[in-house]
C-alpha cells in the first residue's frame, strides 16, 4: 500500500512576524481565539489610527488555519506588482492636516482683510434699507 502524505510544520510566530516586517515595517502578526482555535491576522499599522486588518489566515470554509509560511505568500500576493508599497497612512494624514492648516490660515486672512477696514473706520457699515425706502423711491 503506497500513499503520499503532505505534512506542513507549523511556523514560529516570531519568524512569521519578522518576515512580515521585512516586507513592510508597518506589518505585524496578531492572533485571537475563534471557537477555541487561534485565528492569525496580518495587521497594518496606520500611525494614530487603529491598525487595519490586511488578511485573516483561514481556509476556503472560513476555518482558522495553523500558522505557516503560506500566510507570507498571501500577503505578498496582495501587494501591487511593480507599484507602490502599502500606503504610508501616517504621512498621508500629516499631509491632509497640513493642507487643512493652510486652508484655515487663508480663510482667516480673508476674514481679517474684510473686517479690518470696518474696525479702522475706513468702510461704512451696511445698514438695512427696509421696504419703506423702496416704496418711497417707486412713488407709492
N, CA, C and O atoms as CSV, one atom per row, in Angstrom:
chain,resi,resn,atom,element,x,y,z
A,1,UNK,N,N,0.845,-1.164,0.000
A,1,UNK,CA,C,0.000,0.000,0.000
A,1,UNK,C,C,0.896,1.235,0.000
A,1,UNK,O,O,1.719,1.418,0.897
A,2,UNK,N,N,0.730,2.065,-1.002
A,2,UNK,CA,C,1.543,3.270,-1.136
A,2,UNK,C,C,0.639,4.490,-0.972
A,2,UNK,O,O,-0.539,4.461,-1.329
A,3,UNK,N,N,1.192,5.520,-0.448
A,3,UNK,CA,C,0.419,6.743,-0.259
A,3,UNK,C,C,1.357,7.926,-0.113
A,3,UNK,O,O,2.552,7.776,0.143
A,4,UNK,N,N,0.804,9.058,-0.276
A,4,UNK,CA,C,1.584,10.278,-0.149
A,4,UNK,C,C,0.979,11.114,0.961
A,4,UNK,O,O,-0.218,11.401,0.968
A,5,UNK,N,N,1.808,11.488,1.875
A,5,UNK,CA,C,1.374,12.357,2.964
A,5,UNK,C,C,2.123,13.677,2.862
A,5,UNK,O,O,3.343,13.706,2.701
A,6,UNK,N,N,1.383,14.747,2.956
A,6,UNK,CA,C,1.999,16.068,2.966
A,6,UNK,C,C,1.816,16.618,4.372
A,6,UNK,O,O,0.694,16.802,4.844
A,7,UNK,N,N,2.920,16.872,5.017
A,7,UNK,CA,C,2.882,17.389,6.374
A,7,UNK,C,C,3.553,18.752,6.358
A,7,UNK,O,O,4.680,18.897,5.885
A,8,UNK,N,N,2.862,19.731,6.869
A,8,UNK,CA,C,3.418,21.069,6.943
A,8,UNK,C,C,3.711,21.382,8.394
A,8,UNK,O,O,2.826,21.321,9.247
A,9,UNK,N,N,4.939,21.713,8.664
A,9,UNK,CA,C,5.325,22.032,10.019
A,9,UNK,C,C,4.818,23.427,10.367
A,9,UNK,O,O,4.937,24.362,9.575
A,10,UNK,N,N,4.260,23.548,11.544
A,10,UNK,CA,C,3.759,24.854,11.983
A,10,UNK,C,C,4.927,25.823,12.100
A,10,UNK,O,O,6.003,25.475,12.586
A,11,UNK,N,N,4.692,27.026,11.652
A,11,UNK,CA,C,5.743,28.039,11.667
A,11,UNK,C,C,5.798,28.725,13.028
A,11,UNK,O,O,4.843,28.689,13.804
A,12,UNK,N,N,6.918,29.336,13.289
A,12,UNK,CA,C,7.126,30.081,14.523
A,12,UNK,C,C,6.515,31.476,14.369
A,12,UNK,O,O,6.732,32.147,13.360
A,13,UNK,N,N,5.748,31.907,15.376
A,13,UNK,CA,C,5.069,33.197,15.359
A,13,UNK,C,C,6.074,34.328,15.129
A,13,UNK,O,O,5.845,35.205,14.296
A,14,UNK,N,N,7.193,34.303,15.872
A,14,UNK,CA,C,8.179,35.380,15.753
A,14,UNK,C,C,8.840,35.408,14.374
A,14,UNK,O,O,9.149,36.477,13.849
A,15,UNK,N,N,9.054,34.223,13.792
A,15,UNK,CA,C,9.676,34.167,12.464
A,15,UNK,C,C,8.745,34.758,11.403
A,15,UNK,O,O,9.188,35.505,10.531
A,16,UNK,N,N,7.465,34.424,11.478
A,16,UNK,CA,C,6.495,34.973,10.524
A,16,UNK,C,C,6.370,36.484,10.716
A,16,UNK,O,O,6.330,37.233,9.740
A,17,UNK,N,N,6.306,36.932,11.976
A,17,UNK,CA,C,6.204,38.369,12.264
A,17,UNK,C,C,7.429,39.110,11.727
A,17,UNK,O,O,7.293,40.195,11.163
A,18,UNK,N,N,8.611,38.542,11.895
A,18,UNK,CA,C,9.842,39.161,11.390
A,18,UNK,C,C,9.823,39.227,9.864
A,18,UNK,O,O,10.249,40.223,9.280
A,19,UNK,N,N,9.331,38.169,9.220
A,19,UNK,CA,C,9.257,38.157,7.754
A,19,UNK,C,C,8.281,39.224,7.259
A,19,UNK,O,O,8.535,39.877,6.247
A,20,UNK,N,N,7.177,39.401,7.964
A,20,UNK,CA,C,6.236,40.471,7.609
A,20,UNK,C,C,6.915,41.836,7.734
A,20,UNK,O,O,6.706,42.717,6.900
A,21,UNK,N,N,7.721,42.005,8.772
A,21,UNK,CA,C,8.456,43.255,8.963
A,21,UNK,C,C,9.445,43.517,7.844
A,21,UNK,O,O,9.714,44.673,7.517
A,22,UNK,N,N,9.994,42.460,7.247
A,22,UNK,CA,C,10.908,42.640,6.112
A,22,UNK,C,C,10.146,43.057,4.852
A,22,UNK,O,O,10.682,43.780,4.013
A,23,UNK,N,N,8.901,42.603,4.720
A,23,UNK,CA,C,8.079,43.009,3.578
A,23,UNK,C,C,7.746,44.494,3.693
A,23,UNK,O,O,7.911,45.259,2.743
A,24,UNK,N,N,7.276,44.884,4.876
A,24,UNK,CA,C,6.940,46.281,5.149
A,24,UNK,C,C,7.004,46.462,6.662
A,24,UNK,O,O,6.416,45.679,7.409
A,25,UNK,N,N,7.709,47.482,7.108
A,25,UNK,CA,C,7.924,47.670,8.551
A,25,UNK,C,C,6.632,47.957,9.308
A,25,UNK,O,O,6.609,47.867,10.535
A,26,UNK,N,N,5.560,48.298,8.602
A,26,UNK,CA,C,4.288,48.603,9.275
A,26,UNK,C,C,3.393,47.377,9.429
A,26,UNK,O,O,2.324,47.476,10.032
A,27,UNK,N,N,3.800,46.230,8.900
A,27,UNK,CA,C,3.024,44.999,9.023
A,27,UNK,C,C,3.411,44.253,10.287
A,27,UNK,O,O,4.583,44.221,10.662
A,28,UNK,N,N,2.418,43.647,10.948
A,28,UNK,CA,C,2.718,42.791,12.092
A,28,UNK,C,C,1.653,41.717,12.216
A,28,UNK,O,O,0.544,41.851,11.698
A,29,UNK,N,N,2.014,40.652,12.912
A,29,UNK,CA,C,1.147,39.489,13.083
A,29,UNK,C,C,0.449,39.561,14.432
A,29,UNK,O,O,1.042,39.952,15.438
A,30,UNK,N,N,-0.823,39.176,14.432
A,30,UNK,CA,C,-1.608,39.146,15.655
A,30,UNK,C,C,-2.485,37.902,15.608
A,30,UNK,O,O,-2.650,37.292,14.551
A,31,UNK,N,N,-3.043,37.530,16.749
A,31,UNK,CA,C,-3.977,36.404,16.759
A,31,UNK,C,C,-5.050,36.636,17.802
A,31,UNK,O,O,-4.884,37.431,18.728
A,32,UNK,N,N,-6.165,35.919,17.631
A,32,UNK,CA,C,-7.254,35.916,18.604
A,32,UNK,C,C,-7.895,34.539,18.576
A,32,UNK,O,O,-7.737,33.789,17.613
A,33,UNK,N,N,-8.608,34.216,19.622
A,33,UNK,CA,C,-9.280,32.928,19.670
A,33,UNK,C,C,-10.635,33.027,18.988
A,33,UNK,O,O,-11.412,33.949,19.238
A,34,UNK,N,N,-10.900,32.060,18.126
A,34,UNK,CA,C,-12.203,31.960,17.465
A,34,UNK,C,C,-12.653,30.509,17.569
A,34,UNK,O,O,-12.043,29.619,16.975
A,35,UNK,N,N,-13.690,30.282,18.302
A,35,UNK,CA,C,-14.223,28.925,18.542
A,35,UNK,C,C,-13.140,27.967,19.029
A,35,UNK,O,O,-13.061,26.817,18.598
A,36,UNK,N,N,-12.318,28.467,19.927
A,36,UNK,CA,C,-11.282,27.640,20.539
A,36,UNK,C,C,-10.034,27.451,19.711
A,36,UNK,O,O,-9.122,26.745,20.141
A,37,UNK,N,N,-9.957,28.053,18.539
A,37,UNK,CA,C,-8.775,27.942,17.678
A,37,UNK,C,C,-8.161,29.321,17.497
A,37,UNK,O,O,-8.857,30.336,17.514
A,38,UNK,N,N,-6.836,29.339,17.322
A,38,UNK,CA,C,-6.154,30.608,17.064
A,38,UNK,C,C,-6.394,31.040,15.623
A,38,UNK,O,O,-6.152,30.283,14.683
A,39,UNK,N,N,-6.877,32.276,15.468
A,39,UNK,CA,C,-7.050,32.874,14.150
A,39,UNK,C,C,-5.954,33.933,14.014
A,39,UNK,O,O,-5.906,34.902,14.771
A,40,UNK,N,N,-5.080,33.725,13.035
A,40,UNK,CA,C,-3.966,34.653,12.824
A,40,UNK,C,C,-4.389,35.732,11.845
A,40,UNK,O,O,-5.082,35.469,10.862
A,41,UNK,N,N,-3.952,36.963,12.137
A,41,UNK,CA,C,-4.266,38.119,11.293
A,41,UNK,C,C,-3.003,38.913,11.030
A,41,UNK,O,O,-2.139,39.046,11.897
A,42,UNK,N,N,-2.910,39.435,9.823
A,42,UNK,CA,C,-1.837,40.362,9.488
A,42,UNK,C,C,-2.457,41.751,9.561
A,42,UNK,O,O,-3.436,42.055,8.881
A,43,UNK,N,N,-1.856,42.585,10.408
A,43,UNK,CA,C,-2.358,43.943,10.617
A,43,UNK,C,C,-1.375,44.950,10.051
A,43,UNK,O,O,-0.175,44.695,9.944
A,44,UNK,N,N,-1.920,46.098,9.694
A,44,UNK,CA,C,-1.144,47.170,9.082
A,44,UNK,C,C,-1.217,48.391,9.981
A,44,UNK,O,O,-2.295,48.951,10.181
A,45,UNK,N,N,-0.081,48.809,10.523
A,45,UNK,CA,C,-0.001,49.958,11.442
A,45,UNK,C,C,-0.217,51.242,10.655
A,45,UNK,O,O,0.441,51.469,9.640
A,46,UNK,N,N,-1.157,52.103,11.131
A,46,UNK,CA,C,-1.502,53.332,10.411
A,46,UNK,C,C,-1.245,54.581,11.246
A,46,UNK,O,O,-1.960,55.570,11.090
A,47,UNK,N,N,-0.277,54.567,12.101
A,47,UNK,CA,C,0.030,55.756,12.895
A,47,UNK,C,C,-0.974,55.942,14.014
A,47,UNK,O,O,-1.128,55.069,14.869
A,48,UNK,N,N,-1.663,57.087,14.013
A,48,UNK,CA,C,-2.609,57.401,15.080
A,48,UNK,C,C,-3.922,56.633,14.952
A,48,UNK,O,O,-4.682,56.550,15.917
A,49,UNK,N,N,-4.197,56.076,13.783
A,49,UNK,CA,C,-5.440,55.331,13.571
A,49,UNK,C,C,-5.274,53.888,14.041
A,49,UNK,O,O,-4.148,53.398,14.129
A,50,UNK,N,N,-6.377,53.196,14.346
A,50,UNK,CA,C,-6.277,51.781,14.716
A,50,UNK,C,C,-5.709,50.969,13.545
A,50,UNK,O,O,-5.909,51.331,12.386
A,51,UNK,N,N,-5.007,49.881,13.844
A,51,UNK,CA,C,-4.440,49.066,12.763
A,51,UNK,C,C,-5.530,48.517,11.845
A,51,UNK,O,O,-6.651,48.249,12.277
A,52,UNK,N,N,-5.180,48.359,10.584
A,52,UNK,CA,C,-6.085,47.837,9.568
A,52,UNK,C,C,-5.773,46.361,9.353
A,52,UNK,O,O,-4.604,45.998,9.221
A,53,UNK,N,N,-6.792,45.500,9.313
A,53,UNK,CA,C,-6.583,44.080,9.045
A,53,UNK,C,C,-6.334,43.906,7.556
A,53,UNK,O,O,-7.181,44.242,6.728
A,54,UNK,N,N,-5.158,43.376,7.223
A,54,UNK,CA,C,-4.810,43.154,5.829
A,54,UNK,C,C,-5.376,41.809,5.362
A,54,UNK,O,O,-5.918,41.715,4.261
A,55,UNK,N,N,-5.252,40.770,6.194
A,55,UNK,CA,C,-5.848,39.480,5.856
A,55,UNK,C,C,-5.932,38.586,7.092
A,55,UNK,O,O,-5.164,38.730,8.043
A,56,UNK,N,N,-6.889,37.659,7.046
A,56,UNK,CA,C,-7.039,36.606,8.056
A,56,UNK,C,C,-6.482,35.316,7.462
A,56,UNK,O,O,-6.518,35.122,6.247
A,57,UNK,N,N,-5.970,34.442,8.314
A,57,UNK,CA,C,-5.401,33.188,7.840
A,57,UNK,C,C,-6.450,32.092,8.050
A,57,UNK,O,O,-6.504,31.462,9.106
A,58,UNK,N,N,-7.292,31.872,7.011
A,58,UNK,CA,C,-8.391,30.902,7.057
A,58,UNK,C,C,-8.362,30.033,5.806
A,58,UNK,O,O,-7.753,30.382,4.795
A,59,UNK,N,N,-9.035,28.897,5.904
A,59,UNK,CA,C,-9.195,28.072,4.711
A,59,UNK,C,C,-10.415,28.545,3.931
A,59,UNK,O,O,-11.055,29.528,4.304
A,60,UNK,N,N,-10.739,27.836,2.837
A,60,UNK,CA,C,-11.862,28.259,1.980
A,60,UNK,C,C,-13.220,28.142,2.671
A,60,UNK,O,O,-14.183,28.769,2.230
A,61,UNK,N,N,-13.321,27.355,3.742
A,61,UNK,CA,C,-14.574,27.243,4.509
A,61,UNK,C,C,-14.665,28.286,5.614
A,61,UNK,O,O,-15.687,28.385,6.293
A,62,UNK,N,N,-13.601,29.067,5.799
A,62,UNK,CA,C,-13.598,30.099,6.828
A,62,UNK,C,C,-13.038,29.633,8.163
A,62,UNK,O,O,-13.090,30.373,9.146
A,63,UNK,N,N,-12.508,28.424,8.213
A,63,UNK,CA,C,-11.914,27.888,9.446
A,63,UNK,C,C,-10.495,28.412,9.609
A,63,UNK,O,O,-9.759,28.504,8.626
A,64,UNK,N,N,-10.094,28.760,10.834
A,64,UNK,CA,C,-8.713,29.213,11.073
A,64,UNK,C,C,-7.697,28.133,10.723
A,64,UNK,O,O,-7.885,26.964,11.059
A,65,UNK,N,N,-6.637,28.522,10.057
A,65,UNK,CA,C,-5.555,27.611,9.673
A,65,UNK,C,C,-4.408,27.703,10.668
A,65,UNK,O,O,-4.228,28.737,11.311
A,66,UNK,N,N,-3.628,26.629,10.801
A,66,UNK,CA,C,-2.418,26.722,11.634
A,66,UNK,C,C,-1.416,27.645,10.952
A,66,UNK,O,O,-1.361,27.717,9.724
A,67,UNK,N,N,-0.642,28.335,11.739
A,67,UNK,CA,C,0.313,29.309,11.225
A,67,UNK,C,C,1.341,28.615,10.329
A,67,UNK,O,O,1.930,27.602,10.707
A,68,UNK,N,N,1.544,29.178,9.141
A,68,UNK,CA,C,2.528,28.637,8.205
A,68,UNK,C,C,3.053,29.758,7.311
A,68,UNK,O,O,2.570,30.889,7.364
A,69,UNK,N,N,4.039,29.430,6.498
A,69,UNK,CA,C,4.628,30.419,5.599
A,69,UNK,C,C,3.673,30.789,4.471
A,69,UNK,O,O,3.920,31.756,3.750
A,70,UNK,N,N,2.591,30.039,4.305
A,70,UNK,CA,C,1.591,30.388,3.300
A,70,UNK,C,C,0.981,31.759,3.566
A,70,UNK,O,O,0.556,32.446,2.636
A,71,UNK,N,N,0.939,32.152,4.827
A,71,UNK,CA,C,0.425,33.474,5.181
A,71,UNK,C,C,1.294,34.568,4.570
A,71,UNK,O,O,0.780,35.586,4.105
A,72,UNK,N,N,2.609,34.360,4.570
A,72,UNK,CA,C,3.541,35.318,3.962
A,72,UNK,C,C,3.262,35.432,2.467
A,72,UNK,O,O,3.245,36.529,1.908
A,73,UNK,N,N,3.045,34.287,1.830
A,73,UNK,CA,C,2.768,34.291,0.392
A,73,UNK,C,C,1.458,35.011,0.085
A,73,UNK,O,O,1.356,35.712,-0.922
A,74,UNK,N,N,0.463,34.844,0.941
A,74,UNK,CA,C,-0.813,35.533,0.735
A,74,UNK,C,C,-0.616,37.047,0.829
A,74,UNK,O,O,-1.163,37.797,0.020
A,75,UNK,N,N,0.165,37.496,1.814
A,75,UNK,CA,C,0.419,38.932,1.967
A,75,UNK,C,C,1.182,39.463,0.754
A,75,UNK,O,O,0.862,40.536,0.242
A,76,UNK,N,N,2.180,38.724,0.297
A,76,UNK,CA,C,2.955,39.160,-0.873
A,76,UNK,C,C,2.074,39.257,-2.107
A,76,UNK,O,O,2.268,40.144,-2.938
A,77,UNK,N,N,1.107,38.356,-2.236
A,77,UNK,CA,C,0.231,38.376,-3.409
A,77,UNK,C,C,-0.719,39.562,-3.381
A,77,UNK,O,O,-1.238,39.949,-4.428
A,78,UNK,N,N,-0.961,40.148,-2.222
A,78,UNK,CA,C,-1.854,41.295,-2.121
A,78,UNK,C,C,-1.159,42.601,-2.469
A,78,UNK,O,O,-1.816,43.603,-2.754
A,79,UNK,N,N,0.158,42.594,-2.447
A,79,UNK,CA,C,0.906,43.808,-2.732
A,79,UNK,C,C,0.931,44.053,-4.236
A,79,UNK,O,O,1.136,43.110,-5.001
A,80,UNK,N,N,0.730,45.284,-4.680
A,80,UNK,CA,C,0.721,45.567,-6.122
A,80,UNK,C,C,2.060,45.234,-6.764
A,80,UNK,O,O,3.117,45.496,-6.191
A,81,UNK,N,N,2.005,44.660,-7.944
A,81,UNK,CA,C,3.224,44.299,-8.677
A,81,UNK,C,C,3.840,45.550,-9.315
A,81,UNK,O,O,3.197,46.230,-10.114
A,82,UNK,N,N,5.060,45.834,-8.960
A,82,UNK,CA,C,5.777,46.945,-9.567
A,82,UNK,C,C,5.229,48.312,-9.195
A,82,UNK,O,O,5.739,49.333,-9.657
A,83,UNK,N,N,4.217,48.339,-8.380
A,83,UNK,CA,C,3.617,49.607,-7.985
A,83,UNK,C,C,4.161,50.044,-6.646
A,83,UNK,O,O,5.171,49.525,-6.171
A,84,UNK,N,N,3.493,50.993,-6.049
A,84,UNK,CA,C,3.970,51.485,-4.752
A,84,UNK,C,C,3.768,50.446,-3.657
A,84,UNK,O,O,2.962,49.525,-3.792
A,85,UNK,N,N,4.497,50.610,-2.601
A,85,UNK,CA,C,4.306,49.758,-1.433
A,85,UNK,C,C,2.966,50.090,-0.800
A,85,UNK,O,O,2.206,50.901,-1.329
A,86,UNK,N,N,2.676,49.462,0.335
A,86,UNK,CA,C,1.449,49.790,1.032
A,86,UNK,C,C,1.472,51.278,1.378
A,86,UNK,O,O,2.532,51.811,1.706
A,87,UNK,N,N,0.327,51.961,1.311
A,87,UNK,CA,C,0.324,53.412,1.568
A,87,UNK,C,C,0.840,53.750,2.972
A,87,UNK,O,O,0.591,53.019,3.931
A,88,UNK,N,N,1.547,54.844,3.069
A,88,UNK,CA,C,2.030,55.336,4.357
A,88,UNK,C,C,0.952,56.253,4.926
A,88,UNK,O,O,0.958,57.462,4.692
A,89,UNK,N,N,0.020,55.651,5.685
A,89,UNK,CA,C,-1.131,56.401,6.175
A,89,UNK,C,C,-0.728,57.521,7.126
A,89,UNK,O,O,-1.373,58.569,7.141
A,90,UNK,N,N,0.304,57.330,7.904
A,90,UNK,CA,C,0.746,58.384,8.822
A,90,UNK,C,C,1.185,59.622,8.025
A,90,UNK,O,O,0.852,60.750,8.389
A,91,UNK,N,N,1.925,59.404,6.949
A,91,UNK,CA,C,2.374,60.523,6.111
A,91,UNK,C,C,1.181,61.179,5.409
A,91,UNK,O,O,1.104,62.405,5.328
A,92,UNK,N,N,0.252,60.362,4.903
A,92,UNK,CA,C,-0.931,60.910,4.232
A,92,UNK,C,C,-1.783,61.734,5.199
A,92,UNK,O,O,-2.306,62.785,4.830
A,93,UNK,N,N,-1.921,61.251,6.438
A,93,UNK,CA,C,-2.676,62.006,7.440
A,93,UNK,C,C,-2.005,63.332,7.751
A,93,UNK,O,O,-2.683,64.349,7.897
A,94,UNK,N,N,-0.685,63.336,7.854
A,94,UNK,CA,C,0.047,64.569,8.138
A,94,UNK,C,C,-0.089,65.555,6.975
A,94,UNK,O,O,-0.227,66.758,7.200
A,95,UNK,N,N,-0.051,65.057,5.736
A,95,UNK,CA,C,-0.224,65.934,4.578
A,95,UNK,C,C,-1.625,66.542,4.565
A,95,UNK,O,O,-1.784,67.725,4.262
A,96,UNK,N,N,-2.643,65.741,4.892
A,96,UNK,CA,C,-4.016,66.239,4.938
A,96,UNK,C,C,-4.162,67.298,6.025
A,96,UNK,O,O,-4.797,68.329,5.804
A,97,UNK,N,N,-3.578,67.051,7.198
A,97,UNK,CA,C,-3.655,68.009,8.303
A,97,UNK,C,C,-2.948,69.312,7.922
A,97,UNK,O,O,-3.438,70.394,8.247
A,98,UNK,N,N,-1.812,69.224,7.244
A,98,UNK,CA,C,-1.084,70.424,6.816
A,98,UNK,C,C,-1.912,71.209,5.797
A,98,UNK,O,O,-1.961,72.437,5.856
A,99,UNK,N,N,-2.559,70.513,4.867
A,99,UNK,CA,C,-3.412,71.177,3.884
A,99,UNK,C,C,-4.560,71.904,4.575
A,99,UNK,O,O,-4.903,73.025,4.199
A,100,UNK,N,N,-5.155,71.271,5.585
A,100,UNK,CA,C,-6.239,71.917,6.331
A,100,UNK,C,C,-5.737,73.142,7.093
A,100,UNK,O,O,-6.447,74.145,7.175
A,101,UNK,N,N,-4.519,73.080,7.656
A,101,UNK,CA,C,-3.947,74.235,8.353
A,101,UNK,C,C,-3.729,75.398,7.387
A,101,UNK,O,O,-4.010,76.548,7.727
A,102,UNK,N,N,-3.229,75.104,6.182
A,102,UNK,CA,C,-3.005,76.151,5.183
A,102,UNK,C,C,-4.331,76.778,4.762
A,102,UNK,O,O,-4.440,78.001,4.677
A,103,UNK,N,N,-5.350,75.935,4.495
A,103,UNK,CA,C,-6.662,76.456,4.094
A,103,UNK,C,C,-7.282,77.303,5.201
A,103,UNK,O,O,-7.899,78.330,4.919
A,104,UNK,N,N,-7.125,76.888,6.454
A,104,UNK,CA,C,-7.647,77.661,7.576
A,104,UNK,C,C,-6.937,79.010,7.672
A,104,UNK,O,O,-7.582,80.032,7.905
A,105,UNK,N,N,-5.620,79.022,7.494
A,105,UNK,CA,C,-4.856,80.270,7.524
A,105,UNK,C,C,-5.301,81.225,6.432
A,105,UNK,O,O,-5.426,82.428,6.665
A,106,UNK,N,N,-5.544,80.688,5.227
A,106,UNK,CA,C,-6.010,81.531,4.124
A,106,UNK,C,C,-7.396,82.092,4.419
A,106,UNK,O,O,-7.667,83.260,4.142
A,107,UNK,N,N,-8.273,81.264,4.981
A,107,UNK,CA,C,-9.620,81.732,5.319
A,107,UNK,C,C,-9.561,82.824,6.387
A,107,UNK,O,O,-10.300,83.806,6.315
A,108,UNK,N,N,-8.687,82.653,7.370
A,108,UNK,CA,C,-8.551,83.670,8.421
A,108,UNK,C,C,-8.013,84.980,7.855
A,108,UNK,O,O,-8.428,86.054,8.289
A,109,UNK,N,N,-7.102,84.907,6.899
A,109,UNK,CA,C,-6.587,86.124,6.273
A,109,UNK,C,C,-7.685,86.837,5.489
A,109,UNK,O,O,-7.758,88.065,5.504
A,110,UNK,N,N,-8.543,86.074,4.802
A,110,UNK,CA,C,-9.666,86.685,4.068
A,110,UNK,C,C,-10.618,87.391,5.024
A,110,UNK,O,O,-11.072,88.501,4.749
A,111,UNK,N,N,-10.916,86.751,6.139
A,111,UNK,CA,C,-11.811,87.351,7.132
A,111,UNK,C,C,-11.189,88.623,7.708
A,111,UNK,O,O,-11.855,89.648,7.857
A,112,UNK,N,N,-9.904,88.532,8.024
A,112,UNK,CA,C,-9.218,89.713,8.582
A,112,UNK,C,C,-9.185,90.857,7.572
A,112,UNK,O,O,-9.360,92.012,7.958
A,113,UNK,N,N,-8.965,90.565,6.290
A,113,UNK,CA,C,-8.931,91.605,5.262
A,113,UNK,C,C,-10.301,92.260,5.103
A,113,UNK,O,O,-10.378,93.444,4.773
A,114,UNK,N,N,-11.368,91.525,5.328
A,114,UNK,CA,C,-12.711,92.073,5.209
A,114,UNK,C,C,-13.095,92.895,6.437
A,114,UNK,O,O,-13.758,93.924,6.305
A,115,UNK,N,N,-12.694,92.462,7.613
A,115,UNK,CA,C,-13.120,93.114,8.861
A,115,UNK,C,C,-12.235,94.301,9.235
A,115,UNK,O,O,-12.723,95.257,9.838
A,116,UNK,N,N,-10.965,94.266,8.898
A,116,UNK,CA,C,-10.020,95.307,9.323
A,116,UNK,C,C,-10.452,96.710,8.907
A,116,UNK,O,O,-10.388,97.616,9.738
A,117,UNK,N,N,-10.897,96.945,7.645
A,117,UNK,CA,C,-11.343,98.308,7.289
A,117,UNK,C,C,-12.566,98.750,8.092
A,117,UNK,O,O,-12.691,99.935,8.401
A,118,UNK,N,N,-13.449,97.851,8.430
A,118,UNK,CA,C,-14.630,98.211,9.233
A,118,UNK,C,C,-14.211,98.634,10.638
A,118,UNK,O,O,-14.745,99.594,11.193
A,119,UNK,N,N,-13.249,97.906,11.206
A,119,UNK,CA,C,-12.773,98.230,12.551
A,119,UNK,C,C,-12.035,99.567,12.545
A,119,UNK,O,O,-12.190,100.372,13.464
A,120,UNK,N,N,-11.234,99.800,11.510
A,120,UNK,CA,C,-10.453,101.033,11.417
A,120,UNK,C,C,-11.307,102.226,10.983
A,120,UNK,O,O,-10.813,103.354,10.983
A,121,UNK,N,N,-12.561,102.014,10.616
A,121,UNK,CA,C,-13.457,103.096,10.241
A,121,UNK,C,C,-13.288,103.569,8.820
A,121,UNK,O,O,-13.752,104.662,8.494
A,122,UNK,N,N,-12.653,102.812,7.965
A,122,UNK,CA,C,-12.435,103.225,6.587
A,122,UNK,C,C,-13.550,102.751,5.660
A,122,UNK,O,O,-13.576,103.126,4.487
A,123,UNK,N,N,-14.442,101.960,6.150
A,123,UNK,CA,C,-15.538,101.485,5.332
A,123,UNK,C,C,-16.830,101.693,6.108
A,123,UNK,O,O,-16.900,101.421,7.306
A,124,UNK,N,N,-17.827,102.167,5.425
A,124,UNK,CA,C,-19.110,102.389,6.084
A,124,UNK,C,C,-19.825,101.059,6.280
A,124,UNK,O,O,-19.782,100.185,5.414
A,125,UNK,N,N,-20.463,100.921,7.392
A,125,UNK,CA,C,-21.215,99.685,7.598
A,125,UNK,C,C,-22.448,99.675,6.709
A,125,UNK,O,O,-22.967,100.729,6.342
A,126,UNK,N,N,-22.906,98.496,6.370
A,126,UNK,CA,C,-24.121,98.360,5.575
A,126,UNK,C,C,-25.319,98.420,6.509
A,126,UNK,O,O,-25.426,97.652,7.465
A,127,UNK,N,N,-26.218,99.353,6.210
A,127,UNK,CA,C,-27.430,99.465,7.012
A,127,UNK,C,C,-28.590,98.829,6.263
A,127,UNK,O,O,-28.633,98.836,5.032
A,128,UNK,N,N,-29.486,98.305,6.987
A,128,UNK,CA,C,-30.676,97.725,6.396
A,128,UNK,C,C,-31.542,98.855,5.839
A,128,UNK,O,O,-31.879,99.776,6.583
A,129,UNK,N,N,-31.906,98.817,4.581
A,129,UNK,CA,C,-32.662,99.889,3.938
A,129,UNK,C,C,-34.163,99.751,4.185
A,129,UNK,O,O,-34.862,100.759,4.299
A,130,UNK,N,N,-34.647,98.574,4.265
A,130,UNK,CA,C,-36.063,98.365,4.551
A,130,UNK,C,C,-36.964,98.577,3.357
A,130,UNK,O,O,-36.557,99.163,2.354
A,131,UNK,N,N,-38.157,98.110,3.465
A,131,UNK,CA,C,-39.144,98.194,2.397
A,131,UNK,C,C,-39.675,99.611,2.206
A,131,UNK,O,O,-40.103,99.962,1.107
A,132,UNK,N,N,-39.656,100.428,3.253
A,132,UNK,CA,C,-40.183,101.791,3.154
A,132,UNK,C,C,-39.376,102.636,2.177
A,132,UNK,O,O,-39.956,103.430,1.436
A,133,UNK,N,N,-38.068,102.489,2.154
A,133,UNK,CA,C,-37.229,103.244,1.230
A,133,UNK,C,C,-37.534,102.836,-0.202
A,133,UNK,O,O,-37.608,103.703,-1.073
A,134,UNK,N,N,-37.712,101.563,-0.475
A,134,UNK,CA,C,-38.037,101.118,-1.827
A,134,UNK,C,C,-39.388,101.661,-2.276
A,134,UNK,O,O,-39.539,102.087,-3.421
A,135,UNK,N,N,-40.350,101.648,-1.394
A,135,UNK,CA,C,-41.684,102.180,-1.731
A,135,UNK,C,C,-41.619,103.678,-2.032
A,135,UNK,O,O,-42.285,104.162,-2.947
A,136,UNK,N,N,-40.826,104.397,-1.269
A,136,UNK,CA,C,-40.708,105.847,-1.473
A,136,UNK,C,C,-40.042,106.130,-2.817
A,136,UNK,O,O,-40.434,107.078,-3.496
A,137,UNK,N,N,-39.070,105.357,-3.213
A,137,UNK,CA,C,-38.383,105.565,-4.495
A,137,UNK,C,C,-39.294,105.234,-5.672
A,137,UNK,O,O,-39.178,105.842,-6.736
A,138,UNK,N,N,-40.201,104.274,-5.487
A,138,UNK,CA,C,-41.116,103.898,-6.566
A,138,UNK,C,C,-42.300,104.865,-6.661
A,138,UNK,O,O,-43.013,104.900,-7.664
A,139,UNK,N,N,-42.486,105.626,-5.626
A,139,UNK,CA,C,-43.600,106.573,-5.632
A,139,UNK,C,C,-44.885,105.981,-5.089
A,139,UNK,O,O,-45.973,106.403,-5.483
A,140,UNK,N,N,-44.785,105.046,-4.226
A,140,UNK,CA,C,-46.049,104.548,-3.760
A,140,UNK,C,C,-45.941,103.664,-2.649
A,140,UNK,O,O,-46.953,103.167,-2.154
